[in-house]
Amino acid sequence: MTSPNLNSTSSEPEAYQIGWIPFLGATIYLDSHPLIPRTETEWWVEQCIKTIPTDRPVRVLDLFSGSGCVGVAVLLHTPNTHVTFAELVPAHCETIKKNIAANTIDQSRTTVVESNVWSAVSGTYDLILANPPYLAESRRARIEDSVLIHEPHAALFADKDGFALIEATIEGLPEHLSVGGHCWIEHEPEHATEIHESAQRLGLSTSTHQDQYRVERYSVILKP
């Protein structure tokens, strides 16, 4: 995971200094200092948007929403989606609401819930998009100093070598993913095998894909 432009390795990221960042044509404010959206995330979200049907309603869940960049981009580029944003931190929920309004999105197409993974999520979704904390303390050396100093630790790191919240996400898919629905989830390359094994145990099928840097960065999980 790389950081946005920096004035130096230890300075506050430019996105926080400016207060917003572009993401797939959306303006994403960062008032509550959520995780700064990455170009790797922008890549797979763009690929996902291309697959969303435009001729029928589509229920979307943006899990671990943070700034709401993923769900806002989906709403901005697809006409018949309703997005539920699920985020643990109350202050980030307010940032999500600001980003919905700032991008002139009809609020009737959105729901924002304060949720610890699945705790406040109900119903099923055609599409679930998840960018959980997935970094491992054992791979801390990969991360730039500015990220470690300025960005929220809880939005970066997870237990079980970074797999804990990915695993929790997959475990909820049989209940919350519609038949024929997909979950797109961002992760480290080291997690690909575990994701396939966890999904397979639940009767789900998976494929893993590279980002623009040829790194295995996201998996698509299908509920047959």
C-alpha angles and dihedrals in degrees: 000000000000130000129239121255113314134196087217138344092270102033124105110275114264092237090062091045092052092038100227143048134202118248121180092327094315126114108232117195119207101200095142094042098245120171109302110246113253130218088236089059091046088054098056094039089056090051090049094050089057089062098050113109115240098194099068141032115278124197112215131187120201102200120196086014100181104170091001091241094139097050094040091054090050092051092046094054104034125060104204104042129115113198127202111199114208115192132160100210114075093209090055090052088060090050089052091053090050091051092050090053095041091057092049094242118162105253090215086073092059143067124185119199132178102232140163096220101298100352097108098023118109135177130018132295135207091215131023119190117193133182101172127176102276110160120119126221087226089064095044092121090072092064124089117243093240091058092051092047101043111022123076112272092211090058091053111038134054135179125253093052090308095308102100099093093037087056092048089051094051092047090059096050099086089059100038106032118084119233105275090018127133136220118204112199132181119221148146118281088247090064098059097092093046091050092053092047094046093048094046091055088058095048094257127131125223144193126189124214140194125242125226089282092056092251120136095248110153142025131208115216120197128201104212 
